[in-house]
């Protein structure tokens, strides 16, 4: 099993969510996060322009069976890309075991 973690633009979340559902990834967690990166966002307040290095993003955490890893990554890449600096990152890590709390069942079937 793999854990796919993605940091994406908040404006692309609906498209990424739809793309994930279309490939059969129907369960994941997400959070609104703030981070620092190479992108600089500008803001205007009362006619004065200023920039900040704090960037608002959405963080997705998805655990999938190994056979869903490639389609999950492809869905995020295609739906989350604008082609501009600041589109985000995807991180992949191994998951040793998963347990379903309700039944105590373990393994890849718990993700279904």
N, C-alpha and C positions, 0 to 999 in steps of 0.2 A: 504494500500500500504506500501511497505517496501523499504528502501534505503539500498542497499548492497554496502559496501565499502571494497575493498580488496587491500592489499599491497602485491605484488608478485615479484618474480624474473623476471628481464627483459628477461632472456633466456627462460622463460616459457610463455611469453605473447602470442605468436602465438598459442600454444596449448590451452591456456585458451580461447582465442578469438574463436577458432574453436569449442571448447566444448560448449561455450555459444550460438553460432549460431545454433549448432545441437539441443539444447533444446528449441530454439525459442526466445532467448534473442538477439535481433538484433540491439538494440540501447543502447550505454553507452558511457561515457566519460572516458578519461584516461590522465594521466600526468606522465612524468618522474620526480621522486623525489629522494632526498637523505635523509637518516636518520641514526640514531644510533641504534644499537641493540646488541644482544649477539654474533652474528657472527662477526668474525674478518677476513677481506679479506687481503691477502698478495699481495704485488706487488714487482716486480724486476725491477730495473732501473740501467743499466750499470753494471750488475752483483751483485748489492747490494740489498739484500732482506730487505724490510721494511713492516710494517703493518699499516693499517689505520682503524679507527672506522667508517668512512663515507662509507655508503653502498648504491649503486645505485639500485633503485627499480622502479616498475611501479605501479601507484595508479589508481584503477578503481572505478568509481562511477556509480552505476546501480540502477535505480528505477524500481520496478516490482510490479505487482499486487500480493496480498497475496498468490494466488495459484501457483505462480512461484518462491516463496522464496526458498523452499526446493530444487527444481531442479537447481536453480541458484547456491546455496551454494555447492551442490554435484558436479556440473560441475567444479567449481573453485577448490574445494578440490582435485578431482581426476586428473585434468589436471595440476594443479600447484604444486603438491607435488613431491619432490625428496627424501623425507625421511631424509633430513639433516637439521641441524640448519640453520635458515635463510630463510625458505620457505615463511614466511609472516604471515599475519593475515587477518581475515575477521571480519568486524563490521556490525551489523544490527541495524537499527533504524526505527521508525515509521515515515511515511509521512502522514500528515493530509490532504493535498489537493494538486492537480496538476491542472494547467491551461494550455490549448493550446493557445499560444499567438495569432496565426493567426485568430482563430474563437471565442475565449473567452470561449470555452467549458471547463468544469471542470469534474474531476472524473477519475475513472480508465480507461475509454474508450480513454482518451487522450494518453495512453501509447501504443496504437495499431497503 
